[in-house]
Amino acid sequence: MIKETSEQFKRKLGNKIAKRRIELGITQEQLANSIGKDKQFINRYENDGANPTAFVLKQLAQVLEISVDELLDV
């Protein structure tokens, strides 16, 4: 049985992205530029609980120097 809702998952993912980005000392803008997006794109993930595609997850994981599994907390 799944206990976590979609909203909880997206919020947790956004927090994970923000935490790792800060650990690496990079700004939202730097992270966004590294994957060919704008700052608002990253802000939506970190703060609004946007739901990234598999391709974006792969890109974010590479830049954040963690696996997709770690990013998704699998």
Order of alpha helices (4+ residues) and beta strands (2+ residues): alpha-alpha-alpha-alpha-alpha
